Amino acid sequence: MHEFSHAVIAYCGGDRSVAVKGYLSLDLRRYANPVYSFILPALFVLIGGIGLPGGAVWIEHSALRSRHWRSLTSLAGPAANAVCAAACIVPFVVLHGGWRASGTHLSFWSALAFIGLLQMWALLLNLLPIPGLDGWGALEPYLPAPVVATGRKISPFGFMILLLVVMSSPAVSGHISSFLETVQQSLGVPAGLAGWGSHLMRFWSS
């Protein structure tokens, strides 16, 4: 849905190539890069429960009608993550804890909370103003030409920079997880539920 949203907004903004490339078909194979779409994101979820961004759609930015459309195209992906995160949290808000009355289906609710946390991770990381990520893509149309040129030199390595930061500092990722879980709790998700979902997913660790 993240990549599909990029493609839909790009199409609305004037890039008809996304339809030819099959990005509007919701065919997962059209977006997939074996390493960045599956292997690395899955590896980091399994190791530490971090929802790294993955996948890619190739947008012809020169076909977009204005810099505003370029910025909106970049923001469309994180917006999809926000919607998915909200979809995971809304049941907790609507039921007001009623799901706990029977004491059943704890695994399901834990998984839902954990998936919501992963979506929040993906939202936050994608919005970082690092060349190659969506946060930078949203800013780039409004930046001076020399800054844009420098950013484009760095952008092929932006994802790797993000990986190095996350891998080299477990404390940073721990603080981010704590912050996001606090946000979840403020929205109605019980404390510790996402952590239990992560534990259940990594069943071999126990």
TASUL-V929497 format. One record per residue. N is the residue number from 1. NEAR is the number of other C-alpha atoms within 10 Angstrom. Layout:
BEGIN
n = {N/N}
near = {NEAR/NEAR}
END
This chain:
BEGIN
n = {1/2/3/4/5/6/7/8/9/10/11/12/13/14/15/16/17/18/19/20/21/22/23/24/25/26/27/28/29/30/31/32/33/34/35/36/37/38/39/40/41/42/43/44/45/46/47/48/49/50/51/52/53/54/55/56/57/58/59/60/61/62/63/64/65/66/67/68/69/70/71/72/73/74/75/76/77/78/79/80/81/82/83/84/85/86/87/88/89/90/91/92/93/94/95/96/97/98/99/100/101/102/103/104/105/106/107/108/109/110/111/112/113/114/115/116/117/118/119/120/121/122/123/124/125/126/127/128/129/130/131/132/133/134/135/136/137/138/139/140/141/142/143/144/145/146/147/148/149/150/151/152/153/154/155/156/157/158/159/160/161/162/163/164/165/166/167/168/169/170/171/172/173/174/175/176/177/178/179/180/181/182/183/184/185/186/187/188/189/190/191/192/193/194/195/196/197/198/199/200/201/202/203/204/205/206}
near = {16/24/24/24/23/28/29/19/21/28/22/13/20/17/19/17/16/22/14/9/15/17/24/17/12/13/11/14/11/17/20/16/14/12/12/16/17/14/12/16/19/17/14/16/16/16/12/16/25/25/23/25/25/22/18/18/19/13/20/15/16/11/15/20/14/13/17/14/20/26/20/19/26/27/24/23/25/27/18/19/23/20/17/19/24/16/13/21/21/14/18/21/13/11/11/12/13/12/15/13/7/8/8/10/10/15/14/11/22/23/21/22/29/26/21/27/27/25/25/26/23/22/27/19/20/26/19/15/16/20/23/22/20/26/21/23/25/22/19/22/16/13/12/9/11/9/10/18/13/11/18/15/12/15/18/13/14/19/19/12/16/17/14/11/12/17/14/10/10/12/11/13/18/14/11/15/20/13/12/18/24/16/14/23/16/11/14/18/26/17/14/15/21/25/19/18/23/24/19/16/17/15/9/7/9/6}
END
